């Protein structure tokens, strides 16, 4: 995969982030998502490549989306296909409330690189490089916490576990508290949370719990670039979801997906902050434009770039943002 695409894709997440950031704190999560989707689609279609959306967004919230199967880019037929997993605005509610950790995010891979995960739930466990190989989603929460603590050379009580604050996680939270581990509960944004497990200065050691399957694939791409580890299992709530999985080529409904099942080969992860967060600053508007903070990661080289960009609206097309 052409490494120059990584820098092209930064323009895409920047555009989505700027579009969404205009709606920060205004209580309109669908309007923020729509602005991000419009900008992301327009920016994609200004790039000379052939892309296909494998992981889209929005179906679970009945919000606007880049739909699964949509082709993007202005490349010529015959060019190598690039698979795209994207969330134009991870953290719609966060943005609407003016909270932290909202991002615009893309993962890219060569054809066949991503699990074609339907928009449903996935049970996940994610860790950074020091705990790689020490997780097993089929075992208890306590078993995993003890194994991760051993890998990190920490006391179990010193671990920081990050979990989405949802009623479905009551048993997980109680088991963590019984064991004495520290917990950070978040309202949204489990891609950022998964990335945090692989950042030494984040203070986060392990992600646990059920979130979106599309976000699981995007998180896996980031963890491949960062040397972390992840496992996931799809969660079915209806027969219709099982039927949909069959149509998408998923035959083993109980499969435990390893990191390389979710994202394999040469992958890229690109994200731009919408609101301020633990690893990306949010969009800052000034009199002539905006300033954005992005991260670009490639699994092939292990390269991680942070990019601070000054945008001058008078001198560049705005692509819907």
Secondary structure, DSSP 8 states (H G I E B T S, - for coil): --THHHHHHHHHHHHHHHHHHTTTTSS-HHHHHHHHHHHHHHHHTTSSSEEEEEE---GGGT-----TT-EES---TTS-EEEEEEEEEE-HHHHHHT-S--EEEEEEEETT-B----SSEEEEEEE-GGGTT---TTS-HHHHHHHHHHHHT--GGG-EEEEE--GGGHHHHHHHHHHT-EEEEESS-HHHHHHHTT-TTS---EEEEEEEHHHHHHHHHHHHHHT-EEEEEEE--SHHHHHHHHHTT---TT--EEHHHHB-SSEEEEEEESS--SSS---EE-SSEEEEEEEEEETTT--EEEEEEEEEGGGS--TT-
